[in-house]
Amino acid sequence: MPSALPSRRRGTLPVLALGSYLLRQKMTHAASRLTAEGVSIKQVANELGFRDVFDFSRMFRRVMGMQPSRFARLRDKV
């Protein structure tokens, strides 16, 4: 019986890592979309399946370290 608990832990950890990886990939894609001319934050949020811009902005900031609006402004300066 003791071996069942560690196997469940081993099975759970890669799923969490996979979820983090997929979220980072999604936000990296969002960043590249935000650098495109004429693409709004709302469009990117909808394309990626977020309920609203607020949820997308919160997740983008958590993963990328800045708000999507700031990221898009940096695009305009380059």
C-alpha positions as CSV (number, residue, x, y, z in Angstrom):
1,M,0.0,0.0,0.0
2,P,2.7,2.6,0.7
3,S,3.9,2.4,-2.9
4,A,0.5,3.7,-4.2
5,L,0.9,7.2,-2.7
6,P,4.3,8.0,-4.4
7,S,3.0,6.7,-7.7
8,R,0.1,9.1,-7.5
9,R,2.4,12.0,-6.7
10,R,4.7,11.1,-9.7
11,G,1.6,11.0,-11.9
12,T,0.3,14.4,-10.7
13,L,3.6,16.4,-11.0
14,P,4.0,16.1,-14.7
15,V,0.4,17.2,-15.3
16,L,1.1,20.4,-13.3
17,A,4.3,21.0,-15.2
18,L,2.5,20.4,-18.5
19,G,-0.2,22.9,-17.6
20,S,2.4,25.5,-16.8
21,Y,4.2,24.8,-20.0
22,L,1.0,25.1,-22.1
23,L,0.1,28.3,-20.3
24,R,3.5,29.8,-21.1
25,Q,3.2,28.7,-24.7
26,K,-0.2,30.3,-24.9
27,M,1.1,33.6,-23.5
28,T,4.1,33.5,-25.8
29,H,1.7,33.2,-28.7
30,A,-0.3,36.1,-27.3
31,A,2.8,38.2,-27.1
32,S,3.6,37.6,-30.7
33,R,0.0,38.4,-31.7
34,L,0.2,41.6,-29.6
35,T,3.2,42.7,-31.7
36,A,1.1,42.4,-34.9
37,E,-0.2,45.7,-36.3
38,G,-3.9,46.4,-35.7
39,V,-4.5,43.5,-33.3
40,S,-6.3,44.5,-30.1
41,I,-5.9,42.9,-26.7
42,K,-9.6,41.9,-26.8
43,Q,-9.0,40.1,-30.1
44,V,-6.1,38.2,-28.7
45,A,-8.0,37.3,-25.5
46,N,-10.9,36.0,-27.6
47,E,-8.6,34.0,-30.0
48,L,-7.1,32.3,-27.0
49,G,-10.4,31.4,-25.4
50,F,-10.4,33.7,-22.4
51,R,-13.8,34.7,-20.9
52,D,-12.9,38.4,-20.9
53,V,-10.0,40.8,-21.3
54,F,-9.5,41.0,-17.5
55,D,-8.8,37.3,-17.2
56,F,-6.5,37.4,-20.1
57,S,-4.6,40.5,-18.7
58,R,-4.2,38.9,-15.3
59,M,-2.8,35.7,-16.7
60,F,-0.6,37.5,-19.2
61,R,0.9,39.7,-16.4
62,R,1.4,36.6,-14.2
63,V,3.3,34.7,-16.9
64,M,5.0,37.5,-18.9
65,G,5.7,40.0,-16.1
66,M,3.9,43.0,-17.5
67,Q,0.4,44.0,-18.6
68,P,-0.5,43.2,-22.3
69,S,-1.2,46.9,-22.9
70,R,2.3,47.8,-21.8
71,F,3.7,45.0,-23.9
72,A,1.8,46.4,-26.9
73,R,3.0,49.9,-26.2
74,L,6.6,48.6,-26.3
75,R,5.9,47.3,-29.8
76,D,5.0,50.8,-30.9
77,K,8.3,52.2,-29.6
78,V,10.4,49.7,-31.5
